[in-house]
Amino acid sequence: MIDAKTADTELGTYIRPQTFPVAIRMLKPGEEIPERAKRPARDFKKLSMSCQVIDMARRYGWTIALTREDHICSLGIIAIGFDKPLPIYNVGTLCEGMYTETKEAGQRSEAAIDKLTPGEYSCLLVAPLDRATFEPHVVCVYANPAQVMRLTQAALWKRGGRLASSFEGRAVCADSIVTTMQTGEPQVILPCSGDRIFGQTQDHEMAFSIPWARMEEIIEGLRGTHNGGIRYPITQFMEYEAKLPPRYMEVNRLWDAEKGKLALTNRDRVVAAYKRSFADRVPVYPIVASFAGTLDGQSIEEYCTNPTKAIKAIMNYYERYQPDVVLAYNDLAKEAEAFGCGVKYSDYVVPSIETHLLEDKASLAKLQMPDPYKTARLPGFLEQCEALVKAAPPAATGAVAVGPWTIAMLLRNPEMMLLDTFEDPQFIHDLMRVTTDFCKIWGDAIVKTRIGLSFSEPTASISLISPDNYREFIAPYHKELVEYFKAKKVGVTTHICGTTYPIFEDLIGCGFTTVSFDLDQQSDPALHVDQLERFMQVAKGRAVAIGNVDATKFEKATRGEIESEVRRCIETAARHSGFILSTSCEIPPRSNPEIVKWFMDAAHDYGRYDRVLA
């Protein structure tokens, strides 16, 4: 038969309990109390209780004898048979209102507590297992749930099956002592409220009680399950590859790219900017539409009206310059044209609206909503988007649609629309309702091609309207549009020409994921604002900035002038990330191809993050 010290050593080896396992013995009347045992009433001058002395034994290492004269807890006194239950106990009064709703329910709870026969035993003797000078009836191990699990597994090593325990959340001394002695079976113990309050049992602790007659079997079960690979501390599976925070992983990718093990794609650089992180360099692209067509020998009208030629031109442009973003973008007249406006083409400048549909405001009631799949050039543009997605260049791809304010202005006539802001604001709201609803329909069709979405609003410029006009007539519809697509998990970019810094906070408030902006158009140098610098100050990382190398320089400029513009932008914004270097607006259709190359070369050189962050 195993002895107490060996049992304690084995429990320490396989379970490692935080407190001493406790040897518990119930002494019969006349059975001798060890001389060294402390007596609460005599030695502490205080009465105590079963859970309290067990806690002293497991934490202090004391041997304690608790008799009827030392005991204060009526439930514990009755459970271990130190006195007979009184009628007040049997009718459930002690439970009522605290543990049960009624006396009847309390009576059932009291009856369910296992009890020793009154007078059978006269003393509860407890001691740390390794210091016990007596043979225990029960060993109680306080432990965490994983340690209790190991003891449960050990108890089933030879016998298999399930270990049965029951819980009341009350009078736990009955479970750990009485039930274990009466059944001769180990018990999983859920400490009760009293054990937690007076026995100081902690929230993370449970207990496991072992009949001494089963101790050797339990120890053998611990050895067997340990050898079978079940251990405490619990063995953790470690042979995995961790999924670290994205920014940590991006550093690894940069190391791999630096060592030639990995090639960063154009899209990787854009994604890093959207994550407010860094790749190897600042992502860059010029805003290109008809220039792609003229570069490919097409007229501006061919590029804007022939989707097949347009996608061929776009891909040739991409292969030539390798921009990090490539756009499906032809012109800003196609949406107004779909409503019925006439379009005028030129060999040198972008298409424009020749005839406005709503010079008579009464025509608004007759306006027909264009069908993206049937009306005018809209289906061709969707074809262009689909073809670009299918071509799958390793770059970020996006489509440029026209926003509701610009469509409204082109339908009405910009000059007349500005007068309407004073004379008939309700008409503007009615018109914006129509164009915003169209933008939702149009945006849905574009998004279905799986391309990114941008709404260009050149006429929302503060060079043309006031900030108050923007806030009254445009911002509510922009916000509605952005939230509509946000609900579909689609971020929206906007570009506004000219001066925009007075409404930067408004644009961010509308929820645009990305804001592309032009140069400030104020002619007085003393009033001129660097809009890129101002946006970085205002946005503070809340939106990605795109901009803003002077697009007018792409027809005629020196290499030094282009490099100076690139350096200005990079020095202003690149250190903060959340920035994509681009042009202030669409570059002219007849831009000099060599200047575009200078722009890309300068961006690749000055935009290296090892240089920017040095």
Residue pairs with C-beta under 8 A, 6 or more apart in sequence:
1 216
2 10
2 215
2 216
2 219
4 23
4 129
4 130
4 132
4 135
4 136
5 129
5 130
7 21
7 129
7 139
7 215
7 216
7 219
8 20
8 21
8 128
8 129
8 130
9 130
10 219
10 222
10 223
11 17
11 21
11 129
11 141
11 219
11 222
14 150
14 154
14 222
14 223
14 226
14 232
15 141
15 143
15 147
15 150
15 151
15 222
15 232
16 147
16 232
16 233
17 141
17 142
17 143
17 147
18 142
18 143
18 144
19 58
19 59
19 142
20 57
20 58
20 59
20 61
20 128
20 129
20 130
21 58
21 128
21 129
21 139
21 140
21 141
22 54
22 57
22 58
22 126
22 127
22 128
22 129
22 139
22 140
22 141
22 142
23 126
23 127
23 128
23 129
23 132
23 134
23 136
23 139
24 54
24 124
24 125
24 126
24 136
24 137
24 138
24 139
24 140
24 176
24 177
25 125
25 126
25 134
25 135
25 136
25 137
25 138
26 80
26 116
26 120
26 121
26 123
26 124
26 125
26 137
26 177
26 181
27 33
27 65
27 121
27 122
27 123
27 124
27 125
28 120
28 121
28 122
29 119
29 121
29 122
30 122
31 122
31 123
33 65
33 123
33 125
34 63
34 65
34 125
34 133
34 134
36 63
36 133
37 63
37 64
37 65
37 125
37 127
38 44
38 62
38 63
38 64
38 65
39 64
39 65
39 67
39 70
40 46
40 47
40 48
40 53
40 64
40 66
40 70
41 47
41 69
41 70
42 70
47 70
47 71
47 72
48 64
48 66
48 70
48 71
48 72
49 66
49 71
49 72
49 73
49 76
49 173
49 194
49 198
50 66
50 71
50 73
50 76
50 79
50 80
50 124
50 173
50 177
51 73
51 76
51 172
51 173
51 191
51 192
51 194
51 195
51 198
51 199
51 201
52 198
52 199
53 64
53 66
53 124
53 126
54 126
54 140
54 173
54 176
54 199
55 195
55 199
55 200
55 201
56 62
56 64
56 126
57 63
57 64
57 126
57 127
57 128
58 128
58 140
58 142
59 200
61 128
61 131
62 127
62 128
63 125
63 126
63 127
63 128
63 131
63 132
63 133
64 125
64 126
64 127
65 123
65 124
65 125
66 123
66 124
66 125
66 126
67 82
67 122
67 123
67 124
68 77
68 82
68 83
68 122
71 77
71 82
73 194
73 198
74 89
74 94
75 94
75 113
75 170
75 171
75 173
75 174
75 194
76 171
76 173
77 83
78 84
78 85
78 89
78 113
78 115
79 113
79 114
79 115
79 116
79 171
79 173
79 174
79 177
79 178
80 115
80 116
80 121
80 124
80 173
80 174
80 177
80 178
81 115
81 116
81 117
81 118
81 119
81 120
81 121
82 118
82 121
82 122
83 118
84 118
85 110
85 115
88 94
89 110
90 107
90 110
90 111
91 103
91 106
91 107
92 100
92 102
92 103
92 104
92 105
92 106
92 107
92 108
92 109
92 110
93 103
93 106
94 106
94 110
95 103
95 105
95 106
95 107
95 109
95 110
95 170
96 102
96 103
96 105
96 106
99 106
99 109
99 169
99 170
100 106
100 108
100 109
109 168
109 170
112 168
113 168
113 170
113 171
113 174
114 174
114 175
114 178
114 179
114 182
115 174
115 178
116 178
116 181
124 177
125 134
127 133
127 134
129 136
129 139
135 212
136 212
137 177
137 180
137 181
137 211
137 212
138 176
138 177
138 180
138 181
138 209
138 210
138 211
138 212
139 209
139 210
139 212
139 215
140 176
140 177
140 189
140 207
140 208
140 209
140 210
141 147
141 151
141 207
141 208
141 209
141 210
142 201
142 205
142 206
142 207
143 151
143 205
143 206
143 207
143 208
144 204
144 205
144 206
145 204
145 206
146 232
146 233
146 234
147 208
147 232
148 188
148 206
148 207
148 208
150 222
150 225
150 230
150 232
151 186
151 208
151 210
151 218
151 222
152 163
152 186
152 188
152 208
153 221
153 225
153 230
154 218
154 219
154 220
154 221
154 222
154 224
154 225
155 163
155 186
155 210
155 214
155 217
155 218
155 221
156 162
156 163
156 221
157 217
157 220
157 221
157 222
157 224
157 225
158 217
158 220
158 221
163 185
163 186
163 188
164 185
165 175
165 187
165 188
165 189
166 175
167 175
167 190
168 175
168 192
169 190
169 192
169 193
170 192
170 193
170 194
171 192
171 194
172 189
172 190
172 191
172 192
172 194
172 195
172 207
173 195
175 187
175 189
175 190
175 209
176 187
176 189
176 207
176 209
177 209
179 187
179 209
180 186
180 187
180 209
180 210
180 211
181 211
183 211
184 211
184 213
184 214
185 211
185 214
186 208
186 209
186 210
186 211
186 214
186 218
187 208
187 209
188 206
188 207
188 208
189 206
189 207
189 208
189 209
190 206
191 199
191 201
191 205
191 206
191 207
195 201
196 202
196 203
201 207
210 218
229 235
246 275
246 277
247 275
247 277
250 272
250 275
250 277
250 278
250 279
253 262
253 264
253 268
254 264
254 278
254 279
254 280
256 262
257 263
257 264
257 280
258 280
264 279
264 280
265 394
265 395
266 283
266 322
266 323
266 324
266 325
266 393
266 394
266 395
266 396
267 324
267 394
267 395
267 396
268 279
269 279
269 280
269 281
269 282
269 283
269 324
270 283
270 324
270 325
270 395
270 396
270 580
271 396
272 278
272 279
272 283
272 577
273 279
273 282
273 283
273 544
273 577
273 578
273 579
273 580
274 513
274 514
274 544
274 578
276 541
276 577
276 578
277 577
278 577
278 609
278 613
279 609
280 608
280 609
280 610
281 603
281 604
281 607
281 608
281 609
282 570
282 574
282 579
282 580
282 581
282 603
282 607
282 609
282 612
283 324
283 325
283 396
283 580
283 581
284 323
284 324
284 580
284 581
284 582
284 599
284 600
284 603
284 604
284 607
285 323
285 324
285 325
285 326
285 327
285 395
285 580
285 581
285 582
286 321
286 323
286 549
286 551
286 554
286 582
286 583
286 587
286 596
286 599
286 600
287 327
287 329
287 495
287 516
287 551
287 582
287 583
287 585
287 586
287 587
288 317
288 323
288 327
288 329
288 586
288 587
289 303
289 327
289 329
289 330
289 331
289 350
289 400
289 586
289 589
290 300
290 303
290 304
290 330
290 331
290 350
290 586
290 589
291 317
291 586
291 587
291 588
291 589
291 590
291 591
291 596
292 303
292 310
292 313
292 314
292 316
292 317
293 299
293 300
293 302
293 303
293 304
293 309
293 310
293 313
293 589
294 300
294 303
294 589
294 590
295 313
295 316
295 317
295 320
295 593
296 303
296 309
296 312
296 313
296 316
296 317
298 306
298 309
298 313
299 345
299 347
300 345
300 346
300 347
300 348
300 349
300 350
300 351
300 589
301 345
301 351
302 309
303 309
303 310
303 313
303 330
304 310
304 330
304 331
304 334
304 345
304 351
304 377
305 377
305 380
306 380
307 380
307 381
307 383
307 384
307 387
310 330
310 384
311 384
311 387
311 388
311 391
314 326
314 327
314 328
314 384
314 388
315 388
315 391
315 393
317 326
318 326
318 393
318 395
320 593
321 596
321 597
321 600
322 395
322 600
323 395
323 600
324 395
324 396
324 580
325 395
325 396
325 397
325 398
325 580
325 582
326 388
326 393
326 395
326 396
326 397
326 398
327 397
327 398
327 399
327 400
327 454
328 381
328 384
328 385
328 388
328 397
328 398
328 399
328 400
328 451
329 399
329 400
329 586
330 377
330 381
330 384
331 350
331 351
332 350
332 351
332 400
332 402
332 406
332 456
332 458
333 341
333 343
333 350
333 351
333 352
333 353
333 410
334 343
334 376
334 377
334 378
334 381
334 402
335 370
335 378
335 401
335 402
335 407
335 410
335 438
335 442
336 353
336 357
336 402
336 407
336 410
336 411
337 343
337 353
337 376
337 377
338 370
338 375
338 376
338 377
338 378
339 357
339 367
339 368
339 370
339 407
339 411
339 438
340 357
340 368
341 353
341 354
341 355
341 356
341 357
341 410
341 411
342 353
342 354
342 355
343 351
343 352
343 353
343 354
344 351
344 352
344 353
344 354
345 351
346 352
348 588
348 589
348 590
349 588
349 589
350 586
350 589
353 410
356 410
356 411
356 412
356 413
356 416
357 363
357 367
357 411
358 364
358 367
358 411
358 412
358 413
358 431
359 412
359 413
359 416
361 412
361 424
361 427
364 427
364 430
364 431
364 434
367 411
367 434
369 434
369 437
369 438
369 441
370 376
370 378
370 438
370 442
371 378
372 378
372 379
372 382
372 441
372 442
372 444
372 445
372 446
373 379
373 382
373 445
378 442
378 445
381 399
382 445
382 446
382 449
385 399
385 446
385 449
385 451
386 449
388 397
388 451
389 397
389 449
389 450
389 451
396 452
397 451
397 452
398 451
398 452
398 453
398 454
398 493
399 446
399 449
399 451
399 452
399 453
399 454
400 454
400 456
400 495
401 439
401 442
401 443
401 446
401 453
401 454
401 455
401 456
402 410
402 455
402 456
402 457
403 439
403 455
403 456
403 457
403 460
403 478
403 481
403 494
404 432
404 435
404 436
404 438
404 439
404 455
404 474
404 477
404 478
404 481
405 432
405 435
405 457
405 459
405 460
405 473
405 474
405 477
406 456
406 457
406 458
406 459
406 460
407 435
407 438
407 439
408 417
408 428
408 431
408 432
408 434
408 435
409 417
409 459
410 459
411 431
411 435
412 420
412 431
414 459
414 464
417 428
418 464
418 465
420 427
420 428
421 428
421 465
421 469
421 473
425 472
425 473
428 473
429 473
432 473
432 474
432 477
433 477
435 477
436 477
436 480
436 481
439 455
439 481
440 481
440 484
443 453
443 455
443 481
443 484
443 485
443 490
443 492
446 453
447 453
447 485
447 488
447 490
452 491
452 493
453 485
453 490
453 491
453 492
453 493
454 492
454 493
454 494
454 495
454 514
454 516
455 481
455 492
455 493
455 494
456 494
456 495
456 496
457 474
457 478
457 494
457 495
457 496
458 495
458 496
458 497
458 498
458 585
459 465
459 497
460 470
460 474
460 496
461 496
461 497
461 498
461 499
461 500
461 518
461 521
462 470
462 498
462 499
462 500
462 501
462 502
462 503
463 497
463 498
463 499
463 521
464 498
465 473
465 474
467 502
467 503
467 506
470 503
470 506
471 503
471 506
475 503
475 506
475 509
475 510
478 494
478 507
478 510
478 512
479 509
479 510
479 511
481 492
482 492
482 510
482 511
482 512
483 511
485 491
485 492
486 492
486 511
491 513
491 514
492 511
492 512
492 513
492 514
493 512
493 513
493 514
493 515
493 516
493 546
494 507
494 512
494 514
494 515
494 516
495 515
495 516
495 517
495 518
495 546
495 585
496 507
496 516
496 517
496 518
497 518
497 585
498 518
498 520
498 521
499 518
499 520
499 521
499 522
499 529
499 531
500 507
500 517
500 518
500 531
501 520
501 529
501 531
501 534
501 535
501 538
504 515
504 534
504 535
504 538
504 539
505 538
507 515
507 543
508 515
508 538
508 539
508 542
508 543
512 543
513 543
513 544
514 543
514 544
514 545
514 546
514 580
515 535
515 539
515 543
515 544
515 545
515 546
516 546
516 547
516 548
516 582
517 531
517 532
517 535
517 545
517 546
517 547
517 548
517 584
518 531
518 547
518 548
518 551
518 584
518 585
519 531
519 548
519 550
519 584
520 528
520 529
520 530
520 531
522 528
522 529
530 568
530 572
531 547
531 548
532 545
532 547
532 548
532 568
532 569
532 572
532 573
533 572
533 573
535 545
535 547
536 545
536 572
536 573
536 576
536 579
539 545
539 578
541 576
541 577
541 578
543 578
544 578
544 579
544 580
545 573
545 578
545 579
545 580
546 579
546 580
546 582
547 569
547 581
547 582
547 583
547 584
548 569
548 582
548 583
548 584
549 562
549 565
549 566
549 568
549 569
549 581
549 582
549 583
549 584
549 599
550 565
550 583
550 584
551 583
551 584
551 585
551 586
551 587
551 588
552 584
552 588
553 561
553 562
553 565
553 595
554 583
554 587
554 588
554 591
554 592
554 595
554 596
554 599
555 588
555 590
555 591
555 592
555 595
556 592
556 595
557 595
559 598
562 595
562 598
562 599
562 602
563 598
563 602
563 606
566 581
566 599
566 602
566 603
566 606
566 607
567 602
567 606
569 581
570 581
570 603
570 606
570 607
570 612
573 579
574 581
574 607
574 609
574 612
575 612
575 613
581 603
581 607
583 599
587 596
606 612
